Amino acid sequence: MSDNFAVKPVIAILGGTGKEGSGLALRWAYVGYPVIIGSRQLEKAQMIAGELNKILGKEMITGLENNHAAESAEICVLTVVQEAHQAALKSLSSSLQGKILVDATARVDFRAPAPPTPPSAARMAQNLLGDQVNVVAAFQNVPAHSLKKKLGETLDCDVLLCSDDIPSAQKVIDLANAAGMRALFAGGLDNAIVVEGLTALLISINKYYGIKNASLFISGLEGHPLKS
Ligand SMILES: NC(=O)c1ccc[n+]([C@@H]2O[C@H](COP(=O)([O-])OP(=O)(O)OC[C@H]3O[C@@H](n4cnc5c(N)ncnc54)[C@H](OP(=O)(O)O)[C@@H]3O)[C@@H](O)[C@H]2O)c1
């Protein structure tokens, strides 16, 4: 695993009390990133942070209310339930100005998985937050179930990453790599609608084969000197 940050940035995970957010928190904290779990309720954030620190065996994760978490971090990751995507962003907008927002939202109903209609959740986030926030879409295809397993080991899945801002995308690629995932730049924010839709395929595969962690791997990159 690698990371290119000389000093590790603080990462806030907004809605980090849930399945996907807490899995990402564990992976980053495990490799030394200071992580803040955000929640609508301070007590819940602190409780989940405490539980995750117990798993880690060290105090790397703190808990704050979502807005305070966003204000205290350099990079924010949004992992609230998909139904709350727009409302959560509206309430967080001023706290997110000047930051990178990583949007992990896949608007797919687990019970009846189908591709969402455009625009992508990440494009909606960018429109709502304005151009002082650099939105990066990522992790929509990474199963929460996989994140919490074998911390410190490389995950057998790729992260497809979309953004209109290449430097921000590269920072998130570095973060994904540090957490044990290969991340590939997959175009601008509008491409993220396809990545969200792929989640419908993965959920369908999980259901049909009775598994929990179907994920994606892109071939054809063997021997390519990927930017780390
Ligand atoms: N689960 C996966 O495998 C997976 C994989 C890839 C991407 N994702 C994406 O990650 C996101 C979260 O999924 P999840 O499975 O982790 O969800 P989850 O565990 O059901 O919930 C995540 C968090 O959302 C917050 N929340 C619930 N209602 C809210 C509301 N009305 N306003 C603001 N926050 C609210 C809750 O935090 P508080 O109550 O603490 O505020 C909750 O802990 C979704 O967009 C999903 O598409 C999930």
The ligand as an SDF file (V2000), in Angstrom:
LIG
                    3D

 48 52  0  0  0  0  0  0  0  0999 V2000
  -23.2950   -0.7060    1.9220 N   0  0  0  0  0  0  0  0  0  0  0  0
  -22.4950   -0.8590    0.8820 C   0  0  0  0  0  0  0  0  0  0  0  0
  -21.9660   -1.9690    0.6260 O   0  0  0  0  0  0  0  0  0  0  0  0
  -22.1720    0.3070   -0.0290 C   0  0  0  0  0  0  0  0  0  0  0  0
  -21.2240    0.1320   -1.0540 C   0  0  0  0  0  0  0  0  0  0  0  0
  -20.9010    1.2120   -1.8680 C   0  0  0  0  0  0  0  0  0  0  0  0
  -21.5250    2.4310   -1.6920 C   0  0  0  0  0  0  0  0  0  0  0  0
  -22.4740    2.5620   -0.6960 N   0  0  0  0  0  0  0  0  0  0  0  0
  -23.1210    3.8690   -0.5640 C   0  0  0  0  0  0  0  0  0  0  0  0
  -22.7750    4.3970    0.7020 O   0  0  0  0  0  0  0  0  0  0  0  0
  -23.8770    5.1280    1.2370 C   0  0  0  0  0  0  0  0  0  0  0  0
  -24.2090    4.5930    2.6180 C   0  0  0  0  0  0  0  0  0  0  0  0
  -24.5870    3.2430    2.5150 O   0  0  0  0  0  0  0  0  0  0  0  0
  -24.6070    2.3290    3.8480 P   0  0  0  0  0  0  0  0  0  0  0  0
  -24.9830    0.9760    3.3970 O   0  0  0  0  0  0  0  0  0  0  0  0
  -23.3510    2.5490    4.6130 O   0  0  0  0  0  0  0  0  0  0  0  0
  -25.8300    3.0100    4.6160 O   0  0  0  0  0  0  0  0  0  0  0  0
  -26.3150    2.8230    6.1200 P   0  0  0  0  0  0  0  0  0  0  0  0
  -25.3450    2.0090    6.8880 O   0  0  0  0  0  0  0  0  0  0  0  0
  -27.7290    2.3270    6.0800 O   0  0  0  0  0  0  0  0  0  0  0  0
  -26.3920    4.3370    6.6630 O   0  0  0  0  0  0  0  0  0  0  0  0
  -25.3460    5.2700    6.5720 C   0  0  0  0  0  0  0  0  0  0  0  0
  -25.6220    6.4390    7.4730 C   0  0  0  0  0  0  0  0  0  0  0  0
  -26.5730    7.3530    6.8970 O   0  0  0  0  0  0  0  0  0  0  0  0
  -26.9910    8.2270    7.9390 C   0  0  0  0  0  0  0  0  0  0  0  0
  -28.3670    8.6670    7.7260 N   0  0  0  0  0  0  0  0  0  0  0  0
  -29.4950    7.9140    7.7590 C   0  0  0  0  0  0  0  0  0  0  0  0
  -30.5780    8.6810    7.4960 N   0  0  0  0  0  0  0  0  0  0  0  0
  -30.1060    9.9500    7.3010 C   0  0  0  0  0  0  0  0  0  0  0  0
  -30.7330   11.2020    7.0270 C   0  0  0  0  0  0  0  0  0  0  0  0
  -32.0470   11.3150    6.8750 N   0  0  0  0  0  0  0  0  0  0  0  0
  -29.9190   12.2980    6.9030 N   0  0  0  0  0  0  0  0  0  0  0  0
  -28.5700   12.2070    7.0600 C   0  0  0  0  0  0  0  0  0  0  0  0
  -27.9480   11.0440    7.3440 N   0  0  0  0  0  0  0  0  0  0  0  0
  -28.6950    9.9300    7.4500 C   0  0  0  0  0  0  0  0  0  0  0  0
  -26.8630    7.4440    9.2640 C   0  0  0  0  0  0  0  0  0  0  0  0
  -25.9500    8.1430   10.0820 O   0  0  0  0  0  0  0  0  0  0  0  0
  -26.3940    8.9150   11.4330 P   0  0  0  0  0  0  0  0  0  0  0  0
  -27.6890    8.2990   11.9030 O   0  0  0  0  0  0  0  0  0  0  0  0
  -25.2670    8.5930   12.3440 O   0  0  0  0  0  0  0  0  0  0  0  0
  -26.5010   10.3400   11.0690 O   0  0  0  0  0  0  0  0  0  0  0  0
  -26.2810    6.1090    8.8040 C   0  0  0  0  0  0  0  0  0  0  0  0
  -25.3560    5.5530    9.7040 O   0  0  0  0  0  0  0  0  0  0  0  0
  -25.0330    5.0020    0.2380 C   0  0  0  0  0  0  0  0  0  0  0  0
  -25.0760    6.1250   -0.5720 O   0  0  0  0  0  0  0  0  0  0  0  0
  -24.6400    3.7890   -0.5840 C   0  0  0  0  0  0  0  0  0  0  0  0
  -25.1230    3.8690   -1.9020 O   0  0  0  0  0  0  0  0  0  0  0  0
  -22.7920    1.5330    0.1400 C   0  0  0  0  0  0  0  0  0  0  0  0
  1  2  1  0
  2  3  2  0
  2  4  1  0
  4  5  1  0
  4 48  2  0
  5  6  2  0
  6  7  1  0
  7  8  2  0
  8  9  1  0
  8 48  1  0
  9 10  1  0
  9 46  1  0
 10 11  1  0
 11 12  1  0
 11 44  1  0
 12 13  1  0
 13 14  1  0
 14 15  2  0
 14 16  1  0
 14 17  1  0
 17 18  1  0
 18 19  2  0
 18 20  1  0
 18 21  1  0
 21 22  1  0
 22 23  1  0
 23 24  1  0
 23 42  1  0
 24 25  1  0
 25 26  1  0
 25 36  1  0
 26 27  1  0
 26 35  1  0
 27 28  2  0
 28 29  1  0
 29 30  1  0
 29 35  2  0
 30 31  1  0
 30 32  2  0
 32 33  1  0
 33 34  2  0
 34 35  1  0
 36 37  1  0
 36 42  1  0
 37 38  1  0
 38 39  2  0
 38 40  1  0
 38 41  1  0
 42 43  1  0
 44 45  1  0
 44 46  1  0
 46 47  1  0
M  CHG  2   8   1  16  -1
M  END
$$$$
